[in-house]
Amino acid sequence: MSATTFAKDDVRMLLTMSFLQVRKGSQLYEKGDFAQAGSLYEKSLEIRRQHLGENHRVTAASHHTIATVYERTGQLAKALSHYEKSLEIKRLILSDNHPELVPAYVAVADAQAQLADLPRALELLQKGLAVQRASSGDSSPATASTYASLSAIYTIMRFFPSAVECLETALQIRQTELGQHHADTIGTYSSLWQLFRTMGDLNSALQMLEVEIALREATTPKDPAVLPDLHYNAAVMFQKLGDVKAAYDHLGHAHALWSETLGRGDPKVKELERAIRKLKSAAKKAGAAASASSAVK
């Protein structure tokens, strides 16, 4: 057997070892042993860089995997460095509109956003969206996800009209492609009402929130942890708008759901009962004042 054959066999063995290191690292990552997982990922990267080259698709994947460990452990600068290296390699070896570029752009943008470089994060997400639309089309669920990511950045930057526009586009795509009752569609309604609430537009927030409540109540099985919180949020907003009856109704729904899941003696349930009594008292006073005003007229 020639020396060349031995060399090829050695390389093949090393690359197999690299694959096994990644697999073992993934198992450790799932168990929360990020230090050991990261160590194995780094060893795998070195093998791949040496025997596949720096500008190889598999090497790019290794950089991305290492970045997830650094991000998970809060080492954002190191995570960003590896995410950027992964993106750089992919941009060199893939076509401009290749769909694999999208998660690379999103990963770098997310790390930039966490490091508070919002303009850079926005720029990268916009590039990712352009690639997404070119590769997957304007009505792909994946495109909707990129619009939702853009909305989150616009919200942090307080560019609220752009944030709303992106979320409404995501909602339209998800309604059409996934259906009204899909989890991603429901989640988009949730993001919209929270955005409108942040903007101070409580009427629009309530419109979106009540759709979310209706969809979640129609879902089987119902999520007992989410619905009471939604009803409570609706009650708070209706009370701010002066609609005491609607607020009282939603508090009643929240109380019934929390009593069922937590028990009548739970402090949260007791606190809600006090809020209901207080609201009921305020409603009676408001009714009495309205009757007196009517009588004067």
C-alpha positions in Angstrom: 0.0 0.0 0.0 1.4 3.4 -1.0 2.2 6.3 1.4 -0.4 8.3 -0.5 -3.0 5.7 0.4 -1.9 5.8 4.1 -2.2 9.6 4.0 -5.7 9.5 2.6 -6.7 6.9 5.2 -5.3 9.1 7.9 -7.2 12.1 6.7 -10.4 10.0 6.4 -9.9 8.8 10.0 -9.3 12.3 11.3 -12.4 13.6 9.6 -14.4 10.7 11.0 -13.0 11.7 14.4 -14.1 15.3 13.8 -17.6 14.1 13.1 -17.7 12.0 16.3 -16.4 15.0 18.3 -19.3 17.1 17.0 -21.8 14.4 17.8 -20.4 13.9 21.3 -20.3 17.7 21.7 -23.9 18.0 20.8 -24.9 15.4 23.4 -22.9 17.3 26.1 -24.5 20.6 24.9 -28.0 19.1 25.4 -27.0 18.1 28.9 -25.8 21.6 29.7 -22.0 20.8 29.8 -21.1 23.7 27.5 -17.4 23.8 28.5 -16.8 20.2 27.3 -19.0 20.6 24.3 -17.1 23.7 23.3 -13.7 22.0 23.7 -14.8 19.1 21.4 -16.2 21.6 18.8 -12.9 23.5 18.9 -10.9 20.3 18.3 -13.2 19.3 15.5 -12.8 22.8 13.9 -9.0 22.5 13.9 -9.1 19.1 12.1 -11.5 20.5 9.5 -9.4 23.6 8.9 -6.3 21.6 8.4 -7.7 18.9 6.2 -10.7 20.6 4.4 -9.4 24.1 4.3 -10.6 27.4 5.9 -13.1 28.1 3.1 -15.1 24.9 3.2 -18.8 24.5 3.9 -18.1 22.1 6.8 -15.6 24.4 8.3 -18.2 27.2 8.2 -20.6 24.9 10.0 -18.0 24.3 12.7 -17.6 28.0 13.3 -21.4 28.4 13.6 -21.6 25.5 16.1 -18.8 26.9 18.3 -20.6 30.3 18.2 -23.8 28.8 19.6 -21.8 27.6 22.7 -20.2 31.0 23.2 -23.6 32.7 22.8 -25.2 30.2 25.3 -22.5 31.0 27.9 -22.8 34.8 27.4 -19.5 35.2 25.6 -21.1 37.3 22.9 -18.0 38.9 21.4 -16.5 35.4 20.8 -19.8 34.2 19.5 -20.0 37.1 17.1 -16.5 36.4 15.8 -17.3 32.8 14.9 -20.7 33.7 13.4 -19.1 36.3 11.2 -16.4 33.8 10.1 -19.1 31.3 9.2 -21.0 34.0 7.2 -17.7 35.1 5.5 -17.0 31.6 4.3 -20.5 31.0 3.1 -20.5 34.3 1.1 -17.2 33.2 -0.6 -18.4 29.7 -1.6 -22.1 30.1 -2.2 -24.1 32.1 -4.7 -25.4 35.5 -3.6 -29.0 34.2 -3.2 -28.3 30.9 -1.6 -30.8 30.1 1.2 -28.0 28.9 3.5 -26.9 32.5 3.8 -30.1 33.6 5.5 -29.5 31.8 8.9 -25.9 33.0 8.8 -27.1 36.7 8.4 -29.7 36.2 11.1 -27.2 34.7 13.5 -24.7 37.6 13.1 -27.6 40.1 13.4 -28.9 38.5 16.6 -25.4 38.7 18.1 -25.0 42.3 17.0 -28.3 43.2 18.5 -27.4 41.6 21.8 -24.2 43.7 21.8 -26.4 46.7 21.1 -25.1 47.4 17.6 -28.7 47.8 16.3 -27.9 49.6 13.0 -25.5 46.8 12.0 -28.1 44.2 13.1 -30.8 45.9 11.0 -28.5 46.1 8.0 -27.7 42.3 8.2 -31.3 41.3 8.6 -32.3 43.4 5.6 -29.7 41.6 3.6 -31.0 38.3 4.9 -34.5 39.3 3.9 -33.4 40.1 0.4 -31.8 36.7 0.0 -34.8 35.0 1.6 -37.2 36.7 -0.8 -35.0 35.8 -3.8 -34.5 32.2 -2.8 -37.8 31.3 -1.1 -40.3 33.8 -2.4 -42.3 36.6 -0.8 -44.9 34.2 0.7 -42.7 31.6 2.4 -43.1 30.9 6.1 -39.3 31.3 6.3 -39.6 34.9 4.9 -42.3 35.6 7.5 -39.8 34.6 10.2 -37.2 37.1 8.9 -39.9 39.8 8.8 -40.6 39.0 12.5 -36.9 39.3 13.3 -36.8 42.7 11.6 -39.8 43.8 13.6 -38.0 43.0 16.8 -35.0 45.2 15.9 -37.3 48.0 14.7 -39.1 47.8 18.1 -36.0 48.1 20.1 -34.9 51.1 18.0 -38.5 52.5 18.5 -39.1 52.6 14.8 -42.7 51.6 15.5 -44.4 52.1 12.1 -41.7 49.8 10.5 -42.0 47.3 13.3 -45.8 47.1 12.8 -45.5 46.9 9.0 -43.0 43.9 9.3 -45.2 42.1 11.8 -48.4 42.6 9.7 -46.5 41.2 6.7 -45.4 38.2 8.7 -49.0 37.7 9.9 -50.4 37.9 6.4 -47.9 35.3 5.1 -48.5 32.9 8.1 -52.3 33.2 7.8 -52.1 32.3 4.1 -49.4 29.6 4.2 -49.9 28.1 7.7 -53.5 28.9 8.6 -55.1 31.0 11.3 -54.8 28.4 14.0 -51.1 27.6 13.5 -48.8 28.3 16.5 -46.7 30.8 14.5 -49.8 32.7 13.4 -51.1 32.9 17.0 -47.6 34.0 18.1 -47.7 36.8 15.6 -51.0 38.1 17.0 -49.3 38.0 20.4 -46.3 40.0 19.2 -48.6 42.5 17.6 -50.7 43.3 20.6 -47.6 43.6 22.8 -46.2 46.0 20.2 -49.3 48.1 20.0 -49.4 48.2 23.9 -45.8 49.5 23.9 -46.9 52.2 21.4 -49.8 53.2 23.7 -52.4 52.1 21.1 -54.6 50.1 23.5 -57.5 49.8 21.1 -55.4 48.1 18.4 -53.6 46.0 21.1 -57.0 44.7 22.4 -58.1 43.9 18.9 -55.1 41.7 18.4 -55.2 40.3 21.9 -58.8 39.2 21.7 -58.1 37.4 18.5 -55.2 35.6 20.2 -57.5 34.6 23.1 -60.2 33.3 20.7 -57.6 31.2 18.8 -56.1 29.8 21.9 -59.5 28.9 23.4 -60.3 27.1 20.1 -57.0 25.1 20.3 -57.0 21.6 21.7 -55.7 21.1 24.3 -55.9 24.6 25.8 -52.8 26.0 27.4 -53.8 26.7 31.0 -50.7 28.6 31.7 -51.2 31.2 29.0 -54.9 32.0 28.8 -55.4 33.5 32.3 -52.4 35.8 31.7 -54.0 36.9 28.4 -57.3 37.6 30.1 -55.6 39.5 32.9 -53.7 41.7 30.3 -57.0 42.4 28.5 -58.6 43.4 31.8 -55.9 45.8 32.6 -56.1 47.5 29.2 -59.9 47.7 29.2 -59.8 49.3 32.7 -57.4 51.9 31.4 -59.8 52.6 28.6 -62.6 53.0 31.1 -64.5 49.9 29.9 -65.2 48.5 33.4 -67.6 45.8 32.3 -65.1 44.3 29.8 -62.4 44.5 32.4 -64.6 42.7 34.9 -65.5 40.0 32.4 -61.8 39.2 31.6 -60.8 39.2 35.3 -63.6 36.7 35.8 -62.2 34.5 33.1 -58.7 34.8 34.5 -60.0 33.9 38.0 -61.8 30.8 36.8 -58.8 29.5 34.9 -56.3 30.2 37.7 -58.6 28.7 40.3 -58.8 25.6 38.3 -55.1 25.2 37.7 -53.7 26.7 40.9 -56.5 26.2 43.4 -58.6 28.7 45.2 -56.1 29.1 48.1 -53.2 30.2 45.8 -51.9 33.7 46.6 -52.3 34.7 42.9 -55.9 33.7 43.0 -56.5 35.6 46.2 -54.8 38.7 44.8 -57.0 38.5 41.7 -60.1 38.2 43.9 -59.1 41.4 45.6 -58.7 43.1 42.2 -62.2 41.9 41.2 -63.8 43.3 44.4 -62.0 46.6 43.9 -63.1 46.8 40.3 -66.7 45.9 41.3 -66.7 48.6 43.9 -65.4 51.2 41.4 -68.0 50.1 38.9 -70.8 50.7 41.5 -69.4 54.1 42.3 -69.2 55.0 38.7 -72.8 53.8 38.2 -74.0 55.8 41.2 -72.2 58.9 39.9 -73.7 58.5 36.5 -77.2 58.1 37.9 -76.7 61.3 40.0 -75.5 63.2 37.0 -78.5 62.0 35.0 -80.9 63.1 37.8 -79.4 66.6 37.9 -80.0 67.0 34.2 
